[in-house]
Structure formats: structure tokens, C-alpha cells
Amino acid sequence: MKFYRPLVTVSLTVALLSACALQAAEVREPDEKDWYQHATFYQIYPRSFQDSNGDGIGDLKGITARMEYLAGLGIDATWLSPPFVSPLADFGYDVADFYDIQPEYGTLADMEELIAEAHRHGIKLMLDFIPNHSSDEHDWFVQSANGVAKYRDYYIWRPGRQNSQTGALEPPNNWISVFGGPAWTYDERRGEFYLHQFTKKQADLNYRNPAVVEEMTKMLSFWLEKGVDGFRLDAINHMFEDAQLRDEPPGWGAPGTYDELDHIYTKDNPDTYNVVYGWRQLCDDFGRRMNKTIIIMTEAYASIENTMLYYEDATGTRQGAHMPFNFQLIYDFRHDQNAIGLKQSIDFWLNHMPARHTASWVAGSHDHSRVGSRVGLEHVDQVLTLLHTLPGTSITYYGEEIGMLDFKDAQLYDNRDPNRTPMQWDNSISAGFSTNRTTWLRLHPDYPTRNVAMQEAAEKSTLKHFRTLTALRRHPTLVHGEFKHRTVGPDVYAFSRELHGEDTLVTVLNMATSSRTVDLGDFVNLPARLTVEIAQPMSNYKAGDEVDIHQVTLLQHDSVVLRAVVSGASVVRLSLIVALLAAVEHLF
């Protein structure tokens, strides 16, 4: 019977190799991802980043001079809070000229130089675009107030109504400004009230006038031609109001505050989405001509259902923002947060997000208290670990990479000043931000001991932790890897990123105020021993340490990223090969 054994061997060999090939074929290779889908974004508040001319105010040349620093941080893209001409009633969010630069910040030529320098360092540059309103000092508003026919309907004007008891002229309805008080101001030039959902210096544009949409779209095209890589659309869900201007029903807040009313007529109007979809089409068309991807990010404090419509319409046929801002980590990551709440917060976004879209993770901004002040300095490194290893994009506010804090005594203009203080570069005059001892906002007094230079020199620091994380974000597993997460008891949150043919990475966070030892054995396809890839500065581990999968010990508020040199697909293929060799050996 020996004459047929080789035939059996060959047949078995072919069958096993075919099975191995089939297993490989069943593992779908990851789709190619565009740059923004795994990017590290960094927000710069221009007044506070770097002063180049000694006037105590940050400027564009200052940002240009620090581009080497940003490249060294591992930044892929930066977005600037608005640098446009403005009377600065809301520090640039009240634009008087969308086509030019505020003189304190520089010139149009300075902006062009900044864009070029960013691109030279491989960094995309995005602008903060404020579509809802303009300054009342904008030429459009001045002409509209004076009744010039072309601009008459560029803004929302109404005659007002007379109080039946006092005879006084009152606003046309009960709408309240986001900052409190009436959302209407009377202008004597026109003899009517104009709408402003923010300060009275920020007059709402009338998007029911096609000419306004055309003008704002033209402005976007202008900056695209200048080379910007995208836009953040500020306060986007305020763009349209109820055409009938009906009174809004009672809310839950104190009298005179924004929350006194339920804003069903001044926010989240469905017409807003059509404008965003149109601007997405503009960016896509321009990007195809220039062979690059131009992105849109949207800022909207809205319900999760309304927020998701910025990604795409209900049918999935019209695309909108590449990334609506996700503020869940700002809302939900608290000083006393536990692992269960954190997982629920992350699930909340991911479970609502349409398929094949990208999540963004935001831990701070110019409108929110800094991480160290909001949840405690002991959580800063942990938040950075989470932010940079979750699937999608990370968005970091300047200074968070060194754990900057709010400075309440700096408050001069409004209650957001404490988190807008100048960047702390070193321990020299004005923290290296300016040569002037007087800066537009006072520096946090901890700058001599909390600054970039000191953290560069330290063996371990938040800054160095940030850099190791941004470097790891380029690993294929973090770019393409499947995401699985779970809680290990109420205090430890862990998630794995797995990719066929690549090492698996596991992030573990201890949310408790004391040490925890946990078993990660429920994560499948992991070996018994894992290697510490990244440990935050105060961890009991260091990079390169080996740990037992069944006994991982983390200090209070600790976090680590572990590497497993294994993948599920590799294990299956190896098993098939071993079976093949054993079968062949048995036959002979």
C-alpha cells in the first residue's frame, strides 16, 4: 500500500495549506485610513502661545517660530482660534473682517508664512470659522443697520413689540442670549431690534438669505486657496432660528439665565445640516483638485442624536463633518469617576456614531477648565494616555502636554480667562512667552516649576509622556486595530487594540485612589507575559518591564500601555502549520 501514501501526503498537505490560506483570507485587511482619522490635533489660542514682538500678546510669527516644537511633540494638525480682524469683544469670535488678520496677530503675509512653515514640518493647519454671526462692526452689519438694500436682510431684524401696560418697546420675543439677558438689541439707525445669540457685539447672520450662504462659502474658498487644510465650525447649531420667531417654552434655569428657556426654536434647526453638507461638498471638490483631504470639524452642544447628524444625513448619502467634536471626556471624566462610568461614556459616543466614521476625543479647549484643574493634577497623565490610545483622533489644548492649570486670579475679561493664560515655556521673564513683563493675561505663578524647559530636562515628565504617546499613535495597531474594552471590577478600565499580523496593545487605567491588582486574562489571544510599552511618569512600572497577565498592579490613578507580541491570526496559522507537520511526520 506504500504506493499511495505520497498521494495521501500531498493531498493532506494541499488541504491544510488551503485551510491556512482560507483562514488568512477571512481576516479582512483594514481599510486605508485618511490622515485625519488617526491624527493628533493641537489647539492654539493665538493670544497666548508665543509673543514675537514684545507687546505681551501672542501672534502668528510667534506660532511660526514654535513650529519645530509642535513637530517634536508629534502633532499632525493644529487649529487656531480665530485670528481674523475683530474688536475683540469675544477675543476673535466676533469677526469684523473674515478676509484679513487682526493687526495684533500680524498680517495676511504672516498667515501665509505660518501655513507654509506648518506644511514644511508636515503639520496641517486649520482655522476656526465662526459662521453663526459677525461683529456689529463688520461692514455688512453697518450697511444693514443703515438700510442699504443689498445688506438689508443679511441679519435678523424685527420691529419689536409694545408693552400693553407700560407702552415701552420690547424685543420681538422672549429669546435669551447664551451669556444671559435678552438676545435682542435695539439699533436706532434702523429703528429695529437685531438678534444676537451671544453678546450684543455678535449679530446673528441670516442664513435664510441665499446671499449670506454664498458670501460665507466664498470666504471658505478664499482660505482654501491660501492653503489651509480645513475648518472648525464654531457654535454651528445656532445658525438657524424659527422663521416665525415664536417664544420659547420654560426651561429649568434661574430667571434671566440661558437655561431659563428650553431652546427649541434657536438651536438644532434641521436647515443647519444642509449648509454643513454643502460646505463638505465644497471641501471635497477642492481637495480632489488639489489631491489632498480638506476636513471639517463641528462644535455643537447638542443631543447625541442631533450631533450625529453632523457626520451624515439620515440616509447616509450626504456627508457633513469629518469629526463632530466629542466632549464626553470633558463632561464625564471627573475626579471621582470610576471605570464603569468611563466605559459608559466612551460607549455612549461609539454606539451612536454612524458606521465607518471617526471618533474624536477632546479633553480641553479655550472654553473649558484645564484637565489638571477640572479633575486634578494626579489625573493629567492618565487622561493623556486615554486620549491618545482610543480609536480615532485626539485633540489637545495647548499647555495640557505639561499639565498647565487654570489661574483664577488672571480673570480680567470673562470667566474663561483662567484657562487661557500664556504658554509656559521656561522660567525666564514671562515664562518665555514674551520679553515683556506685562502680558495680556497674567501668567500662572507656578510657571517657574511647570514649564516646557524643565520637563524637557527631567528624566520623566508629562511632556515626555505625551511624546511617547504621540509616537505610539503611528503604530499600525493604533491606526487600524480593532477596539475591545471592558471594566475589570469597578475601578480598572482596560481596552485592547488588535490587528492581524501586528502586536496587540492593551491600555489599562486605575481610576481608584489606591493601588489595584487585576487579572487581564479575559482579553483573548494574549500571552502569559506582557511588556510595558508606556508607563506614565509616576507609575510603578517603566517601559520594558515584563508583567504577568494575571497580576497587573497599578498605583492610584495610574495608567500603562502593554504590548503583547502575538496576534490571533498568527496563532491560528501557526496551529495549522504544526498540525500539517505532525500529519506528514505520522504518515512517514
Sequence and secondary structure as in RCSB ss.txt:
>XXXX:A:sequence
MKFYRPLVTVSLTVALLSACALQAAEVREPDEKDWYQHATFYQIYPRSFQDSNGDGIGDLKGITARMEYLAGLGI
DATWLSPPFVSPLADFGYDVADFYDIQPEYGTLADMEELIAEAHRHGIKLMLDFIPNHSSDEHDWFVQSANGVAK
YRDYYIWRPGRQNSQTGALEPPNNWISVFGGPAWTYDERRGEFYLHQFTKKQADLNYRNPAVVEEMTKMLSFWLE
KGVDGFRLDAINHMFEDAQLRDEPPGWGAPGTYDELDHIYTKDNPDTYNVVYGWRQLCDDFGRRMNKTIIIMTEA
YASIENTMLYYEDATGTRQGAHMPFNFQLIYDFRHDQNAIGLKQSIDFWLNHMPARHTASWVAGSHDHSRVGSRV
GLEHVDQVLTLLHTLPGTSITYYGEEIGMLDFKDAQLYDNRDPNRTPMQWDNSISAGFSTNRTTWLRLHPDYPTR
NVAMQEAAEKSTLKHFRTLTALRRHPTLVHGEFKHRTVGPDVYAFSRELHGEDTLVTVLNMATSSRTVDLGDFVN
LPARLTVEIAQPMSNYKAGDEVDIHQVTLLQHDSVVLRAVVSGASVVRLSLIVALLAAVEHLF
>XXXX:A:secstr
 GGGHHHHHHHHHHHHHHHHHHHHHHS       GGGG EEEEE HHHH  SSSSSS  HHHHHHTHHHHHHHT 
SEEEE   EE   TTTTSS SEEEEE TTT  HHHHHHHHHHHHHTT EEEEEE  SEEETTSHHHHHHHTT GG
GTTSB EE  EE TTT  EE SS  B TTSSBSEEEETTTTEEEE SS TTEEEB TTSHHHHHHHHHHHHHHHH
TT  EEEETTGGGS   TT     B SS TTSGGGB  TTTS  THHHHHHHHHHHHHHHHHHHHTS  EEEE  
   HHHHHTTTB TTS SB  SEE   HHHHH  TT  HHHHHHHHHHHHHHS TT   EEE   TTS  HHHHT
 GGGHHHHHHHHHHSSSEEEEETTGGGT    GGG SSSTTGGGS      SSGGGGT SSS  SS   TTTTTS
SHHHHHHSSS HHHHHHHHHHHTTSHHHHH EEEEEEETTTEEEEEEE TTS EEEEEEE SSS EEE  TTSTT
  SEEEEEEE TT S  TT EEETTBEEE TT EEEEEES  HHHHHHHHHHHHHHHHHHHH 
